[in-house]
Amino acid sequence: MTRSEIAELRYAVGQLRQSIGALRSHYGDANTVRRLENDLERLVIDADEFEQTPPPEVRRRGSQDTIYVPDSKSDEAAWMGAQDEGLGFHSRPRTK
């Protein structure tokens, strides 16, 4: 995560803090407001931890990971007796 991404995260947490503060002033010490405050504090702890010791980055899929599925016709016998639920009118005969 880049410095700008961390700054964006900090800004979003600050915005969330302001929104929860507004909820607290409007609804007082309601259970839902307390849970939101608890969630916010957990988010702050996680963001701090992430900034101090970021996890290893996940390798992005490259072109070597692409799996191509052929457009050739598959064996129709594999589908005989299967139900066509959701694919159209259910009592029509199956076509080849």
Beta strands, then each sheet from edge to edge (+ up, - down):
end
